Amino acid sequence: MKRIDWLRLLILSLVWGGSFIFFRILAAQLPPLTTVFSRTLIGTLAVLVFMRVDKTPLIIPRSQVPKLALLGLINCVLPFTLYAWGETRVSAGVASIINATTPMFTLLVAGLVFRNDKLTGGRIAGVLCGMAGVAVVVGPDVLLGADTLGEIACLLAPLSYGFAFQVGRRITGMTPPALACAQLGMATLLIFPLMVGIDQPWNLPSPPLSGWLAIAGLGVLSTGFAYVVYFRVLASAGPTNLSLVTLLVPVSAVLLGWGVLSEPMAPRAAGGMALIAVGLAAIDGRLIRRVRGFLNPQPAAASPRDN
């Protein structure tokens, strides 16, 4: 990946790590479908504002509409709802550990289903190392009292993301902001009737100011802005590299919890972050190739004058 792609991944990890804080605030204030609808609606509006300021036209080829509807379903509606419901039964720590399996699902879907990405030993080892780092960062205590149904719900979300990466890369003729806006708009249309029929939001009490601020942060930062960055990385670096952000999100969540909510950061966090760094380096491959080249330098080719 290019340096700009790594920078975008770090930005994504921050805004998606912040979503844990927003979800924590909203969990006791709104039902899951209403939270998801609010997130996708505000995210759509945020991208539209961004496109207006950036003077980016919203061009949606008619041939891409079915793919956009599918992408809105498997990249937004399903995973957002699964996590929103799953986190009513399991802790945010368990959910973040499960979310870190996204690169593994992405590799398996790309290599076994679509057969467009090689399942090399180094990449698989890197993913496993990164997942181990996530588990160390979050710690073993979060696994106590976990709910099986909640874990299954959270586990289905990364699988959905694995297929969504492949669908997203097959949508052509659209800029990253337009693609983000169309995907979120489709998701909003899909979730709306479910939200109205199940949650009946007109009967819900209005959330306090903290809830409204959490909704705004979740929609504007963790959804609208995040998906503009998301599709830029997808177009530049591909789905497998993009999925690496899920290894960074728990680190960002820990750091944000420490800095914003004054939550204690366990000493094990440093060791876990080091494991994640090693895993990312193994998946990227360039650092390993440079070290290997330094340890085993190739002899320079002989010039004609030497013969």
C-alpha positions in Angstrom: 0.0 0.0 0.0 1.0 3.6 -0.5 1.8 5.9 2.4 -1.4 7.8 1.8 -3.4 4.6 2.1 -1.9 3.8 5.5 -2.7 7.4 6.6 -6.3 6.9 5.5 -6.5 3.6 7.4 -5.3 5.4 10.6 -8.0 8.0 10.1 -10.6 5.4 9.5 -9.5 3.5 12.7 -10.0 6.7 14.7 -13.5 7.6 13.5 -14.6 3.9 13.7 -13.0 3.5 17.0 -15.0 6.5 18.2 -18.2 4.7 17.2 -17.7 2.5 20.2 -18.1 5.6 22.4 -21.2 6.7 20.5 -22.8 3.2 20.6 -22.1 3.1 24.3 -24.0 6.3 24.9 -26.9 5.3 22.6 -27.3 1.7 23.8 -29.6 2.6 26.7 -31.4 5.4 24.8 -32.5 4.0 21.4 -33.4 0.6 20.0 -31.0 -0.9 17.4 -33.0 -0.3 14.2 -33.6 3.4 15.1 -29.9 3.8 15.8 -29.0 2.3 12.4 -31.5 4.4 10.5 -30.3 7.6 12.2 -26.7 6.6 11.4 -27.3 6.0 7.7 -29.6 8.9 7.2 -27.3 11.4 8.8 -24.4 9.8 7.0 -26.1 10.3 3.7 -26.8 13.9 4.4 -23.2 14.4 5.5 -21.8 13.0 2.3 -24.1 15.2 0.3 -22.9 18.3 2.1 -19.3 17.2 1.5 -20.0 16.7 -2.2 -21.6 20.1 -2.5 -18.6 21.8 -0.8 -16.2 19.8 -2.9 -18.3 20.4 -6.0 -18.4 16.6 -6.8 -21.3 15.6 -8.9 -23.6 12.8 -7.8 -23.6 10.6 -10.8 -25.2 7.2 -10.4 -25.2 4.9 -13.5 -28.4 3.1 -13.8 -26.6 -0.2 -14.4 -25.0 0.0 -11.0 -28.2 0.5 -9.0 -28.7 -3.3 -8.2 -25.1 -3.5 -7.0 -25.6 -0.4 -4.9 -28.7 -1.8 -3.3 -26.8 -5.1 -2.5 -23.9 -3.1 -1.1 -26.1 -1.0 1.1 -27.6 -4.2 2.5 -24.4 -6.2 3.2 -22.1 -3.2 4.0 -24.5 -1.2 6.2 -27.9 -2.6 7.1 -26.8 -6.1 8.0 -23.5 -5.4 9.9 -24.8 -2.3 11.6 -27.9 -4.0 12.8 -26.0 -7.2 13.9 -23.6 -5.2 15.9 -26.2 -2.9 17.4 -28.3 -5.9 18.5 -25.3 -8.1 19.4 -23.8 -5.4 21.7 -27.0 -5.5 23.8 -25.9 -9.0 24.8 -22.1 -8.9 24.7 -19.6 -6.2 25.7 -18.0 -3.8 23.3 -14.7 -5.6 24.0 -16.0 -8.9 22.7 -17.6 -7.2 19.7 -14.2 -5.5 18.9 -12.4 -8.8 19.1 -14.9 -10.4 16.7 -14.8 -7.4 14.4 -11.0 -7.9 14.1 -11.8 -11.2 12.2 -12.8 -9.1 9.2 -9.4 -9.4 7.4 -9.5 -13.2 7.8 -13.1 -13.4 6.3 -12.0 -11.0 3.6 -9.0 -13.2 2.7 -11.1 -16.3 2.7 -13.9 -14.8 0.6 -11.4 -13.3 -1.9 -9.3 -16.4 -2.1 -11.9 -19.2 -1.9 -15.1 -17.6 -3.3 -14.0 -15.0 -5.8 -10.4 -16.4 -6.3 -8.9 -12.9 -6.9 -6.5 -12.7 -4.0 -3.7 -15.2 -3.1 -3.9 -16.8 0.4 -0.2 -16.7 1.1 1.3 -18.0 4.3 2.7 -14.6 5.2 -0.7 -12.8 4.9 -2.5 -15.5 6.9 0.2 -15.4 9.6 -0.1 -11.6 9.7 -3.8 -11.7 10.2 -3.5 -14.2 13.0 -0.8 -12.2 14.6 -2.9 -9.0 14.4 -6.0 -10.8 15.8 -3.8 -12.0 18.7 -2.8 -8.4 19.3 -6.4 -7.3 19.4 -7.2 -10.0 21.9 -4.3 -8.8 24.1 -5.3 -5.2 23.8 -8.9 -5.8 24.9 -7.9 -8.4 27.5 -9.3 -11.8 28.6 -11.7 -10.4 31.1 -14.2 -9.4 28.5 -14.8 -13.0 27.5 -16.4 -13.8 30.9 -20.2 -14.0 30.7 -20.3 -13.6 27.0 -23.6 -14.5 25.3 -23.5 -17.1 22.5 -26.3 -15.5 20.4 -24.7 -12.1 20.8 -21.3 -13.5 19.7 -22.9 -15.2 16.6 -24.6 -12.0 15.6 -21.3 -10.1 15.9 -19.5 -12.9 14.0 -21.9 -12.6 11.0 -21.1 -8.9 10.6 -17.4 -9.5 9.5 -18.6 -12.2 7.1 -21.0 -9.7 5.6 -18.1 -7.2 5.3 -16.0 -9.8 3.5 -18.5 -10.0 0.7 -19.2 -6.3 0.7 -15.6 -5.5 -0.1 -15.9 -7.7 -3.2 -19.1 -6.1 -4.3 -17.8 -2.6 -3.7 -14.7 -3.1 -6.0 -17.0 -4.2 -8.8 -19.0 -0.9 -8.9 -17.7 1.3 -11.7 -18.2 4.7 -13.1 -18.6 6.5 -9.7 -16.4 8.7 -7.6 -15.7 7.5 -4.0 -18.0 10.3 -2.5 -20.8 9.4 -4.9 -20.4 5.7 -4.1 -20.5 6.4 -0.4 -23.6 8.6 -0.7 -25.4 6.1 -2.9 -24.6 3.1 -0.6 -25.8 5.0 2.5 -28.9 6.2 0.7 -29.8 2.7 -0.3 -29.2 1.5 3.2 -31.5 4.2 4.6 -34.3 3.2 2.2 -33.9 -0.5 3.1 -33.8 0.0 6.9 -36.7 2.6 7.0 -39.7 0.2 6.8 -38.2 -2.2 9.3 -37.5 0.6 11.7 -41.0 2.0 11.4 -42.7 -1.4 11.7 -40.6 -2.7 14.6 -39.4 0.2 16.6 -42.4 2.6 16.1 -40.1 5.6 16.8 -43.1 8.0 17.4 -43.6 6.1 20.7 -40.0 6.5 21.8 -39.0 9.2 24.3 -36.6 11.8 22.9 -33.0 11.1 23.8 -31.1 13.7 26.0 -28.5 16.0 24.6 -25.8 13.4 25.0 -27.8 11.1 22.8 -28.3 13.7 20.0 -24.6 14.4 20.1 -23.8 10.7 19.8 -26.2 10.4 16.9 -24.5 13.3 15.1 -21.0 11.9 15.8 -22.0 8.4 14.6 -23.7 9.7 11.5 -21.3 12.5 10.4 -17.9 11.2 11.5 -18.2 7.4 11.8 -20.4 7.0 8.8 -20.5 9.9 6.3 -16.9 11.0 6.5 -15.7 7.4 7.1 -17.2 6.0 4.0 -15.7 8.7 1.8 -12.3 7.7 3.1 -13.3 4.0 2.9 -14.0 4.0 -0.8 -10.8 5.9 -1.6 -8.8 3.2 0.1 -10.8 0.5 -1.6 -10.2 2.0 -5.0 -6.5 2.5 -4.3 -5.4 -0.5 -2.2 -8.1 -3.2 -2.7 -10.4 -5.0 -0.3 -7.9 -7.1 1.6 -5.7 -4.2 2.5 -8.8 -2.1 3.4 -10.0 -4.8 5.8 -6.8 -4.2 7.9 -8.5 -1.2 9.5 -10.4 -3.6 11.7 -7.1 -4.5 13.4 -6.5 -0.9 14.2 -10.0 0.0 15.4 -9.6 -1.7 18.9 -6.3 0.2 19.4 -8.1 3.5 18.6 -11.0 2.6 20.8 -8.6 1.9 23.7 -6.7 5.2 23.2 -9.9 7.2 22.8 -11.4 5.6 25.9 -8.3 6.6 27.8 -8.1 10.1 26.4 -11.8 11.0 26.2 -13.5 9.0 28.9 -10.5 8.7 31.2 -10.7 5.0 31.2 -7.6 3.2 32.5 -5.3 1.7 29.9 -3.9 -1.7 31.0 -0.1 -2.3 30.5 -1.0 -5.2 28.2 -2.2 -2.7 25.6 1.4 -1.8 24.6 2.1 -5.5 23.9 -1.1 -6.0 22.0 -0.4 -2.9 19.8 3.1 -4.3 19.1 1.6 -7.6 17.9 -0.8 -5.7 15.7 2.1 -3.7 14.2 3.9 -7.0 13.4 0.8 -8.4 11.9 0.2 -5.4 9.6 3.9 -5.5 8.6 3.6 -9.2 7.7 0.4 -8.6 5.6 1.9 -5.5 3.8 5.1 -7.5 3.1 7.4 -4.6 2.2 9.2 -4.4 5.5 9.8 -8.2 5.6 11.2 -8.1 2.0 13.5 -5.2 2.9 14.8 -7.1 6.0 15.2 -10.3 4.0 17.1 -8.3 1.3 19.4 -6.7 3.9 20.2 -10.1 5.5 20.7 -11.9 2.1 22.0 -9.3 -0.3 22.1 -10.3 -3.9 25.5 -10.0 -5.6 25.7 -7.3 -8.2 25.6 -8.4 -11.8 29.0 -8.4 -13.5 29.6 -5.7 -16.0 31.0 -6.5 -19.5 34.4 -5.0 -18.5 34.8 -7.7 -15.8 34.8 -10.5 -18.4 
